């Protein structure tokens, strides 16, 4: 079995991009992304209709991190 440990959260950076842990303060950008029909078309979710729905994604990502299940950049 693979021993997953995501602490500290891995951060990947290039000259043009930084992949870091999603934070609750990112709600406006996460809502913009998750409410976009074009984005949802290529993923497993339907577009969210509210920031509350988007916050559920952030909460789930935090829980998955705490449980060492997976990470989401």
C-alpha positions, 0 to 999 in steps of 0.5 A, spaced: 500 500 500 502 507 498 503 511 504 500 518 502 502 524 506 500 530 504 503 535 509 506 539 508 501 541 502 506 540 495 506 546 491 509 546 484 511 553 481 514 555 474 515 561 471 508 562 469 504 558 474 503 556 481 499 550 483 498 551 491 492 549 496 485 551 495 483 556 500 476 558 502 479 565 500 479 563 493 471 562 493 470 567 488 475 564 483 472 557 484 465 559 483 467 562 477 470 556 474 465 551 477 459 555 475 462 555 467 458 550 463 464 550 458 469 547 464 463 543 467 463 539 460 469 536 461 469 534 468 464 530 472 460 536 475 454 540 473 455 547 473 454 550 480 449 555 481 451 559 488 457 560 492 455 556 497 455 550 492 462 552 490 464 552 498 462 545 498 467 543 493 472 547 497 470 543 504 470 536 500 477 538 498 480 540 505 476 533 508 480 529 503 486 532 504 485 531 512 484 524 510 490 523 506 485 521 500 487 526 495 490 533 493 486 538 489 490 544 486 
